[in-house]
Amino acid sequence: MKIKFLMILITLFAITGIISFGKLTVVTTIPPLGYMVSTIGGSAVDVSVLEKPGDNPHNFNLTPQQALFISRSEVFVDLGLEEDAWIGDRVRSINPSLKVIDATKSLSQFLIGESGAYNPHVWLDVKLYEMMAINVYSMIVKLDPADQPIFANNFSKFILSLDQLNDRISKELEPIRGKPFVAQHPAWDYFARAYRLGMEYSLENDAGQPIGPKDYQSIIEAMRKYNIKSIISDPVTSSKLANQLASQTGAKIVKINPIFNFNYFDLMDEIVNGFLEALK
C-alpha cells in the first residue's frame, strides 16, 4: 500500500513539473530568457519563468510553487544586471547550490548606461539577444555535456532564425527610421539604437521616477517640432503623466508590451507592429 501511494505521489510530482527526471531544471527571471533556455535546451531541460504578466519586477513576490521549483532546480539564468540582482539574491537564498548563468556576461561594451545602472532591456536588440544565447548555450553545455548534441542542434537553428528575424525587423522598420518618439518608460533604447529610430523622449528617468516640469515641457515642444502624434505606453502599468500628456497634446496612447510574451519571435513582431502604428 505504501509503495502504491509513493508511486502515485511521484507521478503527480512529475505531471506538475516539480520533479523532472533526467532533465536539467532551470529557473529564469523573465520570458525572453525562459524562451531562450527552452529553445536551446529542448527536451533536455525543464524551465520555469519567475516573472509573469502583471508582475512588477521591482517588488514581485515568489509564489510557494515557484519557491519549491527553485529549491529543486540546478541552474538559475538571469540578466546578470543590477536591475534584477535582488531577485537573484532571493533565489539563491532558497537554493544556495544553484549554478548561476549571467546572460549578459562580457557584454558591458554593448550595454547602455553606466556600470551599476545599465538599462536592462537588452533583449530588445536581436543581435544582443543572440550574444546572450551564446553565453547561455556555452554554460548549459558545460553543466550538461551528455546532452550537447541536443543543445548544439537547437542552438544552430535558433541563431539562424534570430538572424532572419533581425534582418526582417530592419526592413520592416525602414519607413520609420530616424523618427523620434515619446515613451512612458525608457525601455526602448536598445531597440531604437539597433533599428536606427530617432531619439526616445521618456516620461520617466532611468530610475523609473517621473520627469520634472522642465523636462515635461521639453517633451511637449519636441512633440510639436517633430509632429509626434503618439505616446508609447506600458500595458501592464498605467501612467498618470502619459495620460496627462495625451490629453494635453491630443496624442493617442499606443500600448506596446516589451517583455511579457514567452515566444520571443511573437514578442518582437508585436513590438514592430506597435512602433509602426505609433510612428506612421
PAVODREN-535131 format. One record per residue (C-alpha): z, x, y. Coordinates in steps of 0.2 Angstrom, whole numbers. Each point is the difference from the previous one (the first is absolute). Last residue first. Layout:
BEGIN
<site><c3>Z</c3><c1>X</c1><c2>Y</c2></site>
...
//
This chain:
BEGIN
<site><c3>-195</c3><c1>17</c1><c2>281</c2></site>
<site><c3>17</c3><c1>9</c1><c2>1</c2></site>
<site><c3>12</c3><c1>-12</c1><c2>-8</c2></site>
<site><c3>-12</c3><c1>-7</c1><c2>-13</c2></site>
<site><c3>-7</c3><c1>17</c1><c2>-6</c2></site>
<site><c3>18</c3><c1>6</c1><c2>0</c2></site>
<site><c3>5</c3><c1>-14</c1><c2>-12</c2></site>
<site><c3>-15</c3><c1>3</c1><c2>-11</c2></site>
<site><c3>4</c3><c1>18</c1><c2>-2</c2></site>
<site><c3>19</c3><c1>-3</c1><c2>-3</c2></site>
<site><c3>-4</c3><c1>-13</c1><c2>-14</c2></site>
<site><c3>-12</c3><c1>12</c1><c2>-8</c2></site>
<site><c3>13</c3><c1>14</c1><c2>1</c2></site>
<site><c3>13</c3><c1>-12</c1><c2>-9</c2></site>
<site><c3>-13</c3><c1>-5</c1><c2>-13</c2></site>
<site><c3>-4</c3><c1>18</c1><c2>-4</c2></site>
<site><c3>19</c3><c1>4</c1><c2>-1</c2></site>
<site><c3>4</c3><c1>-14</c1><c2>-12</c2></site>
<site><c3>19</c3><c1>-3</c1><c2>2</c2></site>
<site><c3>-3</c3><c1>-9</c1><c2>17</c2></site>
<site><c3>15</c3><c1>2</c1><c2>12</c2></site>
<site><c3>-4</c3><c1>15</c1><c2>10</c2></site>
<site><c3>-9</c3><c1>-1</c1><c2>17</c2></site>
<site><c3>-2</c3><c1>-20</c1><c2>1</c2></site>
<site><c3>-11</c3><c1>-5</c1><c2>14</c2></site>
<site><c3>5</c3><c1>-15</c1><c2>11</c2></site>
<site><c3>-13</c3><c1>-3</c1><c2>14</c2></site>
<site><c3>9</c3><c1>-7</c1><c2>16</c2></site>
<site><c3>-12</c3><c1>-7</c1><c2>13</c2></site>
<site><c3>-1</c3><c1>6</c1><c2>18</c2></site>
<site><c3>3</c3><c1>-12</c1><c2>14</c2></site>
<site><c3>8</c3><c1>14</c1><c2>11</c2></site>
<site><c3>17</c3><c1>-7</c1><c2>3</c2></site>
<site><c3>2</c3><c1>-11</c1><c2>-16</c2></site>
<site><c3>-6</c3><c1>15</c1><c2>-11</c2></site>
<site><c3>12</c3><c1>12</c1><c2>9</c2></site>
<site><c3>14</c3><c1>-12</c1><c2>-3</c2></site>
<site><c3>-4</c3><c1>-2</c1><c2>-18</c2></site>
<site><c3>-1</c3><c1>18</c1><c2>-3</c2></site>
<site><c3>16</c3><c1>3</c1><c2>10</c2></site>
<site><c3>9</c3><c1>-13</c1><c2>-11</c2></site>
<site><c3>-5</c3><c1>9</c1><c2>-15</c2></site>
<site><c3>0</c3><c1>-8</c1><c2>-18</c2></site>
<site><c3>2</c3><c1>10</c1><c2>-16</c2></site>
<site><c3>-10</c3><c1>-2</c1><c2>-16</c2></site>
<site><c3>-17</c3><c1>-4</c1><c2>7</c2></site>
<site><c3>0</c3><c1>15</c1><c2>11</c2></site>
<site><c3>-10</c3><c1>-2</c1><c2>16</c2></site>
<site><c3>-17</c3><c1>7</c1><c2>7</c2></site>
<site><c3>-2</c3><c1>-7</c1><c2>17</c2></site>
<site><c3>-17</c3><c1>-6</c1><c2>5</c2></site>
<site><c3>-12</c3><c1>-2</c1><c2>15</c2></site>
<site><c3>-1</c3><c1>18</c1><c2>6</c2></site>
<site><c3>-12</c3><c1>0</c1><c2>15</c2></site>
<site><c3>2</c3><c1>19</c1><c2>2</c2></site>
<site><c3>6</c3><c1>0</c1><c2>18</c2></site>
<site><c3>9</c3><c1>-17</c1><c2>-2</c2></site>
<site><c3>9</c3><c1>5</c1><c2>-16</c2></site>
<site><c3>4</c3><c1>17</c1><c2>8</c2></site>
<site><c3>8</c3><c1>-8</c1><c2>15</c2></site>
<site><c3>11</c3><c1>-11</c1><c2>-12</c2></site>
<site><c3>5</c3><c1>15</c1><c2>-10</c2></site>
<site><c3>5</c3><c1>9</c1><c2>16</c2></site>
<site><c3>11</c3><c1>-14</c1><c2>4</c2></site>
<site><c3>9</c3><c1>1</c1><c2>-16</c2></site>
<site><c3>2</c3><c1>19</c1><c2>2</c2></site>
<site><c3>9</c3><c1>-3</c1><c2>17</c2></site>
<site><c3>10</c3><c1>-15</c1><c2>-7</c2></site>
<site><c3>8</c3><c1>10</c1><c2>-15</c2></site>
<site><c3>-7</c3><c1>1</c1><c2>-17</c2></site>
<site><c3>8</c3><c1>-9</c1><c2>-15</c2></site>
<site><c3>10</c3><c1>11</c1><c2>-12</c2></site>
<site><c3>-8</c3><c1>5</c1><c2>-17</c2></site>
<site><c3>5</c3><c1>18</c1><c2>2</c2></site>
<site><c3>-18</c3><c1>5</c1><c2>3</c2></site>
<site><c3>-1</c3><c1>-11</c1><c2>15</c2></site>
<site><c3>-4</c3><c1>-19</c1><c2>-1</c2></site>
<site><c3>-13</c3><c1>-10</c1><c2>9</c2></site>
<site><c3>-13</c3><c1>12</c1><c2>-5</c2></site>
<site><c3>-17</c3><c1>5</c1><c2>8</c2></site>
<site><c3>-11</c3><c1>8</c1><c2>-13</c2></site>
<site><c3>-14</c3><c1>11</c1><c2>8</c2></site>
<site><c3>-17</c3><c1>-2</c1><c2>-7</c2></site>
<site><c3>-6</c3><c1>-1</c1><c2>-18</c2></site>
<site><c3>-7</c3><c1>15</c1><c2>-9</c2></site>
<site><c3>2</c3><c1>-5</c1><c2>-18</c2></site>
<site><c3>13</c3><c1>13</c1><c2>-5</c2></site>
<site><c3>9</c3><c1>1</c1><c2>17</c2></site>
<site><c3>1</c3><c1>-19</c1><c2>2</c2></site>
<site><c3>7</c3><c1>-2</c1><c2>-18</c2></site>
<site><c3>12</c3><c1>14</c1><c2>2</c2></site>
<site><c3>7</c3><c1>-7</c1><c2>16</c2></site>
<site><c3>1</c3><c1>-18</c1><c2>-6</c2></site>
<site><c3>18</c3><c1>-4</c1><c2>-2</c2></site>
<site><c3>6</c3><c1>2</c1><c2>18</c2></site>
<site><c3>6</c3><c1>-18</c1><c2>-1</c2></site>
<site><c3>-5</c3><c1>-16</c1><c2>9</c2></site>
<site><c3>-18</c3><c1>7</c1><c2>3</c2></site>
<site><c3>-12</c3><c1>1</c1><c2>15</c2></site>
<site><c3>-17</c3><c1>7</c1><c2>-3</c2></site>
<site><c3>-12</c3><c1>13</c1><c2>7</c2></site>
<site><c3>-18</c3><c1>0</c1><c2>-6</c2></site>
<site><c3>-8</c3><c1>17</c1><c2>-5</c2></site>
<site><c3>-8</c3><c1>-7</c1><c2>-16</c2></site>
<site><c3>-1</c3><c1>-19</c1><c2>0</c2></site>
<site><c3>-18</c3><c1>-2</c1><c2>-7</c2></site>
<site><c3>3</c3><c1>16</c1><c2>-11</c2></site>
<site><c3>14</c3><c1>-8</c1><c2>-10</c2></site>
<site><c3>-10</c3><c1>-6</c1><c2>-15</c2></site>
<site><c3>-8</c3><c1>17</c1><c2>-2</c2></site>
<site><c3>17</c3><c1>10</c1><c2>0</c2></site>
<site><c3>8</c3><c1>-13</c1><c2>-11</c2></site>
<site><c3>-14</c3><c1>2</c1><c2>-13</c2></site>
<site><c3>1</c3><c1>19</c1><c2>0</c2></site>
<site><c3>19</c3><c1>-1</c1><c2>-2</c2></site>
<site><c3>-2</c3><c1>-12</c1><c2>-15</c2></site>
<site><c3>-13</c3><c1>10</c1><c2>-8</c2></site>
<site><c3>12</c3><c1>15</c1><c2>1</c2></site>
<site><c3>14</c3><c1>-10</c1><c2>-7</c2></site>
<site><c3>-10</c3><c1>-6</c1><c2>-15</c2></site>
<site><c3>-4</c3><c1>18</c1><c2>-4</c2></site>
<site><c3>18</c3><c1>5</c1><c2>2</c2></site>
<site><c3>6</c3><c1>-14</c1><c2>-12</c2></site>
<site><c3>-13</c3><c1>4</c1><c2>-13</c2></site>
<site><c3>5</c3><c1>18</c1><c2>-1</c2></site>
<site><c3>19</c3><c1>-6</c1><c2>0</c2></site>
<site><c3>-2</c3><c1>-12</c1><c2>-14</c2></site>
<site><c3>-9</c3><c1>13</c1><c2>-12</c2></site>
<site><c3>13</c3><c1>13</c1><c2>5</c2></site>
<site><c3>15</c3><c1>-11</c1><c2>-3</c2></site>
<site><c3>-5</c3><c1>-6</c1><c2>-17</c2></site>
<site><c3>-5</c3><c1>17</c1><c2>-6</c2></site>
<site><c3>17</c3><c1>7</c1><c2>8</c2></site>
<site><c3>11</c3><c1>-12</c1><c2>-11</c2></site>
<site><c3>8</c3><c1>14</c1><c2>-10</c2></site>
<site><c3>3</c3><c1>10</c1><c2>17</c2></site>
<site><c3>13</c3><c1>-13</c1><c2>6</c2></site>
<site><c3>10</c3><c1>8</c1><c2>14</c2></site>
<site><c3>-13</c3><c1>13</c1><c2>4</c2></site>
<site><c3>-14</c3><c1>-13</c1><c2>0</c2></site>
<site><c3>10</c3><c1>-12</c1><c2>11</c2></site>
<site><c3>2</c3><c1>14</c1><c2>13</c2></site>
<site><c3>-18</c3><c1>5</c1><c2>1</c2></site>
<site><c3>-5</c3><c1>-19</c1><c2>1</c2></site>
<site><c3>12</c3><c1>-4</c1><c2>14</c2></site>
<site><c3>-5</c3><c1>15</c1><c2>11</c2></site>
<site><c3>-19</c3><c1>-4</c1><c2>-3</c2></site>
<site><c3>4</c3><c1>-18</c1><c2>4</c2></site>
<site><c3>8</c3><c1>5</c1><c2>16</c2></site>
<site><c3>-16</c3><c1>9</c1><c2>5</c2></site>
<site><c3>-10</c3><c1>-15</c1><c2>-4</c2></site>
<site><c3>11</c3><c1>-11</c1><c2>11</c2></site>
<site><c3>-4</c3><c1>13</c1><c2>13</c2></site>
<site><c3>-18</c3><c1>-3</c1><c2>-2</c2></site>
<site><c3>2</c3><c1>-19</c1><c2>0</c2></site>
<site><c3>9</c3><c1>1</c1><c2>17</c2></site>
<site><c3>12</c3><c1>-16</c1><c2>0</c2></site>
<site><c3>10</c3><c1>9</c1><c2>-13</c2></site>
<site><c3>9</c3><c1>11</c1><c2>13</c2></site>
<site><c3>9</c3><c1>-14</c1><c2>8</c2></site>
<site><c3>16</c3><c1>10</c1><c2>2</c2></site>
<site><c3>-2</c3><c1>6</c1><c2>18</c2></site>
<site><c3>10</c3><c1>17</c1><c2>-1</c2></site>
<site><c3>17</c3><c1>1</c1><c2>8</c2></site>
<site><c3>9</c3><c1>14</c1><c2>-8</c2></site>
<site><c3>-15</c3><c1>12</c1><c2>4</c2></site>
<site><c3>-9</c3><c1>-7</c1><c2>14</c2></site>
<site><c3>-14</c3><c1>-14</c1><c2>1</c2></site>
<site><c3>-15</c3><c1>-2</c1><c2>-10</c2></site>
<site><c3>-2</c3><c1>8</c1><c2>-17</c2></site>
<site><c3>-15</c3><c1>11</c1><c2>-5</c2></site>
<site><c3>9</c3><c1>17</c1><c2>2</c2></site>
<site><c3>15</c3><c1>-8</c1><c2>-9</c2></site>
<site><c3>-10</c3><c1>-3</c1><c2>-16</c2></site>
<site><c3>9</c3><c1>13</c1><c2>-12</c2></site>
<site><c3>10</c3><c1>-14</c1><c2>-8</c2></site>
<site><c3>-6</c3><c1>-18</c1><c2>5</c2></site>
<site><c3>3</c3><c1>-8</c1><c2>-17</c2></site>
<site><c3>18</c3><c1>7</c1><c2>-2</c2></site>
<site><c3>3</c3><c1>-1</c1><c2>-18</c2></site>
<site><c3>18</c3><c1>-1</c1><c2>-6</c2></site>
<site><c3>6</c3><c1>2</c1><c2>-18</c2></site>
<site><c3>15</c3><c1>-12</c1><c2>-2</c2></site>
<site><c3>16</c3><c1>8</c1><c2>-7</c2></site>
<site><c3>11</c3><c1>-7</c1><c2>14</c2></site>
<site><c3>-3</c3><c1>-18</c1><c2>-5</c2></site>
<site><c3>9</c3><c1>-13</c1><c2>11</c2></site>
<site><c3>3</c3><c1>13</c1><c2>14</c2></site>
<site><c3>-18</c3><c1>6</c1><c2>-2</c2></site>
<site><c3>-6</c3><c1>-17</c1><c2>5</c2></site>
<site><c3>11</c3><c1>-2</c1><c2>14</c2></site>
<site><c3>-4</c3><c1>17</c1><c2>8</c2></site>
<site><c3>-19</c3><c1>-4</c1><c2>-3</c2></site>
<site><c3>2</c3><c1>-16</c1><c2>10</c2></site>
<site><c3>8</c3><c1>10</c1><c2>14</c2></site>
<site><c3>-14</c3><c1>12</c1><c2>0</c2></site>
<site><c3>-13</c3><c1>-14</c1><c2>3</c2></site>
<site><c3>-5</c3><c1>4</c1><c2>18</c2></site>
<site><c3>5</c3><c1>19</c1><c2>-2</c2></site>
<site><c3>-15</c3><c1>3</c1><c2>-10</c2></site>
<site><c3>-2</c3><c1>4</c1><c2>-19</c2></site>
<site><c3>-12</c3><c1>-14</c1><c2>-2</c2></site>
<site><c3>9</c3><c1>-6</c1><c2>-15</c2></site>
<site><c3>-2</c3><c1>2</c1><c2>-19</c2></site>
<site><c3>16</c3><c1>-1</c1><c2>-11</c2></site>
<site><c3>-2</c3><c1>6</c1><c2>-19</c2></site>
<site><c3>10</c3><c1>-3</c1><c2>-15</c2></site>
<site><c3>6</c3><c1>-18</c1><c2>0</c2></site>
<site><c3>15</c3><c1>-8</c1><c2>-8</c2></site>
<site><c3>12</c3><c1>-1</c1><c2>15</c2></site>
<site><c3>-15</c3><c1>-4</c1><c2>11</c2></site>
<site><c3>-4</c3><c1>-15</c1><c2>-11</c2></site>
<site><c3>18</c3><c1>-6</c1><c2>1</c2></site>
<site><c3>1</c3><c1>2</c1><c2>19</c2></site>
<site><c3>-17</c3><c1>-10</c1><c2>1</c2></site>
<site><c3>8</c3><c1>-14</c1><c2>-10</c2></site>
<site><c3>16</c3><c1>0</c1><c2>10</c2></site>
<site><c3>-11</c3><c1>-2</c1><c2>16</c2></site>
<site><c3>-1</c3><c1>15</c1><c2>12</c2></site>
<site><c3>3</c3><c1>-5</c1><c2>18</c2></site>
<site><c3>-12</c3><c1>1</c1><c2>15</c2></site>
<site><c3>5</c3><c1>9</c1><c2>16</c2></site>
<site><c3>-13</c3><c1>10</c1><c2>8</c2></site>
<site><c3>-14</c3><c1>-5</c1><c2>-12</c2></site>
<site><c3>2</c3><c1>-18</c1><c2>5</c2></site>
<site><c3>-5</c3><c1>-10</c1><c2>-15</c2></site>
<site><c3>-11</c3><c1>-15</c1><c2>2</c2></site>
<site><c3>-13</c3><c1>6</c1><c2>-12</c2></site>
<site><c3>8</c3><c1>11</c1><c2>-13</c2></site>
<site><c3>7</c3><c1>17</c1><c2>1</c2></site>
<site><c3>7</c3><c1>8</c1><c2>-17</c2></site>
<site><c3>-16</c3><c1>2</c1><c2>-10</c2></site>
<site><c3>3</c3><c1>2</c1><c2>-19</c2></site>
<site><c3>-12</c3><c1>9</c1><c2>-11</c2></site>
<site><c3>-1</c3><c1>2</c1><c2>-19</c2></site>
<site><c3>-11</c3><c1>15</c1><c2>-4</c2></site>
<site><c3>-12</c3><c1>5</c1><c2>-15</c2></site>
<site><c3>-11</c3><c1>-15</c1><c2>0</c2></site>
<site><c3>-7</c3><c1>5</c1><c2>17</c2></site>
<site><c3>8</c3><c1>15</c1><c2>8</c2></site>
<site><c3>-13</c3><c1>3</c1><c2>13</c2></site>
<site><c3>-2</c3><c1>-18</c1><c2>5</c2></site>
<site><c3>18</c3><c1>-5</c1><c2>-1</c2></site>
<site><c3>6</c3><c1>16</c1><c2>10</c2></site>
<site><c3>-13</c3><c1>-4</c1><c2>14</c2></site>
<site><c3>4</c3><c1>-19</c1><c2>-1</c2></site>
<site><c3>19</c3><c1>3</c1><c2>2</c2></site>
<site><c3>-3</c3><c1>13</c1><c2>14</c2></site>
<site><c3>-11</c3><c1>-13</c1><c2>10</c2></site>
<site><c3>13</c3><c1>-13</c1><c2>-4</c2></site>
<site><c3>16</c3><c1>9</c1><c2>7</c2></site>
<site><c3>15</c3><c1>9</c1><c2>-6</c2></site>
<site><c3>-4</c3><c1>5</c1><c2>-17</c2></site>
<site><c3>9</c3><c1>0</c1><c2>-17</c2></site>
<site><c3>-7</c3><c1>8</c1><c2>-15</c2></site>
<site><c3>3</c3><c1>-2</c1><c2>-19</c2></site>
<site><c3>-11</c3><c1>11</c1><c2>-10</c2></site>
<site><c3>-5</c3><c1>-10</c1><c2>-16</c2></site>
<site><c3>5</c3><c1>2</c1><c2>-18</c2></site>
<site><c3>11</c3><c1>-15</c1><c2>-1</c2></site>
<site><c3>1</c3><c1>-10</c1><c2>16</c2></site>
<site><c3>18</c3><c1>-7</c1><c2>2</c2></site>
<site><c3>4</c3><c1>-11</c1><c2>15</c2></site>
<site><c3>-18</c3><c1>-6</c1><c2>1</c2></site>
<site><c3>5</c3><c1>-19</c1><c2>-3</c2></site>
<site><c3>-9</c3><c1>0</c1><c2>-17</c2></site>
<site><c3>8</c3><c1>16</c1><c2>-6</c2></site>
<site><c3>17</c3><c1>-6</c1><c2>4</c2></site>
<site><c3>-3</c3><c1>-16</c1><c2>-9</c2></site>
<site><c3>-6</c3><c1>9</c1><c2>-15</c2></site>
<site><c3>15</c3><c1>11</c1><c2>0</c2></site>
<site><c3>12</c3><c1>-15</c1><c2>1</c2></site>
<site><c3>-9</c3><c1>-9</c1><c2>-14</c2></site>
<site><c3>1</c3><c1>16</c1><c2>-11</c2></site>
<site><c3>19</c3><c1>2</c1><c2>4</c2></site>
<site><c3>3</c3><c1>-18</c1><c2>-5</c2></site>
<site><c3>-9</c3><c1>2</c1><c2>-17</c2></site>
<site><c3>10</c3><c1>16</c1><c2>-3</c2></site>
<site><c3>16</c3><c1>-9</c1><c2>4</c2></site>
<site><c3>-4</c3><c1>-14</c1><c2>-12</c2></site>
//
